[in-house]
Amino acid sequence: MDFLRPTTWEEALAAKADRPDAVPIQGGTDVMVEINMDVRRPAALLDLNQVAELREWAMVGGMCRVGAAVPYARIIEELGGPLQGLAQAARTVGSPQIRNRGSVGGNLGAASPAGDSHPPLLAAGAVVEAESRERGVRMIPADEFYLGVKRSALEPDELIRAVHVRPATGPQYFSKVGTRNAMVIAVCSFAIALHPRERRVGTGIGSAAPTPRRAFDAEDLLARELDWNAPLDPALTRRFGELCARAAAPIDDVRGTAAYRVHAIGVLARRTLAWAWNDHLGRRAA
Ligand SMILES: Cc1cc2nc3c(=O)[nH]c(=O)nc-3n(C[C@H](O)[C@H](O)[C@H](O)COP(=O)(O)OP(=O)(O)OC[C@H]3O[C@@H](n4cnc5c(N)ncnc54)[C@H](O)[C@@H]3O)c2cc1C
């Protein structure tokens, strides 16, 4: 197995262009498990750990541009305010060791339907910055990034440079069902982001379909019927939960049945909407 070790982003793009079969490795918390378990044996590994700029985040054009290698631990410590939903999800990932090594870029690269970053990125309307040596930068909206189980819109010669997330303008929540409280892959998960200026609510469903996905009909319902100055209407909350559950298309597997996941997505949707709405009204009253 060849081991490629670029020290700059330009070198990394050149290495991926010359060796599209090379598997990028960042924290290695997915890649090393797969190699150790013989799930795959790539011809080459492209180690991105020397590329310093991938570990940086900055505000760019009103968006928070989070480098692909920024680990969960730093998202929790440094971005818990502006990226509340993503930071909440990051707190549920693995263990402290995994949160120190694992990155959002790696979560996106793996594109597992159960990845915890995906629902908050969808709910917040994030955009993935991908780049190749031949075609330059490509901005891919999160809801166009996930194409199938562990399949993304990335081309073989592209790398993820960063993800752009607008800082929260309203409450955001992430909720995950697991078989225990820590070190657990989601049975299913749900994220919500209130966008009060646009009178819009964003959603993200995890681990309950072949890809992470938004509940578009549920978002449309709230865009039409939510009164942003009033307490939450219980009937509207119920219909929101039903439409979120209907947007799921899960399978039975070792972690849970499809029927349970559909039910749980409805519960998580109602619950997170109620939490977010309480915060929203509380902020208005303050
Ligand atoms: C014990 C344990 C517990 C875990 N718990 C959770 C959990 O609770 N929730 C969760 O979501 N995940 C969990 N994971 C999975 C893993 O930690 C996450 O998916 C993590 O985000 C991967 O990040 P990484 O930097 O380690 O990625 P890596 O393993 O380095 O890479 C992952 C994938 O992304 C690709 N990749 C990496 N960087 C780039 C790039 N810049 N451009 C293009 N492709 C790239 C790689 O080629 C690979 O396909 C767990 C893993 C372990 C071992």
The ligand as an ORCA input file, in Angstrom:
! r2SCAN-3c Opt
* xyz 0 1
  C     -15.378      3.840     18.367
  C     -16.007      4.706     17.319
  C     -17.144      5.428     17.614
  C     -17.742      6.238     16.636
  N     -18.871      6.929     16.961
  C     -19.455      7.719     16.028
  C     -20.635      8.439     16.346
  O     -21.153      8.403     17.473
  N     -21.183      9.209     15.376
  C     -20.638      9.299     14.115
  O     -21.175     10.017     13.273
  N     -19.524      8.611     13.782
  C     -18.921      7.836     14.704
  N     -17.786      7.124     14.376
  C     -17.273      7.196     13.013
  C     -16.175      8.275     12.792
  O     -15.553      8.638     14.004
  C     -16.752      9.542     12.145
  O     -17.351      9.238     10.907
  C     -15.691     10.631     11.938
  O     -16.346     11.831     11.617
  C     -14.688     10.299     10.849
  O     -13.743     11.356     10.799
  P     -12.200     11.059     10.538
  O     -11.506     12.378     10.418
  O     -11.669     10.105     11.510
  O     -12.309     10.382      9.086
  P     -11.368      9.290      8.375
  O     -11.545      7.961      8.988
  O      -9.991      9.806      8.203
  O     -12.093      9.309      6.939
  C     -13.457      8.935      6.806
  C     -13.857      8.951      5.336
  O     -13.781     10.274      4.810
  C     -12.833     10.347      3.747
  N     -12.157     11.629      3.913
  C     -11.525     12.097      5.025
  N     -11.101     13.364      4.818
  C     -11.491     13.695      3.556
  C     -11.358     14.871      2.749
  N     -10.769     16.014      3.206
  N     -11.889     14.872      1.509
  C     -12.501     13.767      1.032
  N     -12.688     12.630      1.749
  C     -12.172     12.600      2.991
  C     -11.948      9.122      3.923
  O     -11.330      8.700      2.724
  C     -12.940      8.112      4.453
  O     -13.705      7.571      3.399
  C     -17.164      6.312     15.335
  C     -15.989      5.596     15.043
  C     -15.409      4.797     16.026
  C     -14.162      4.043     15.690
*
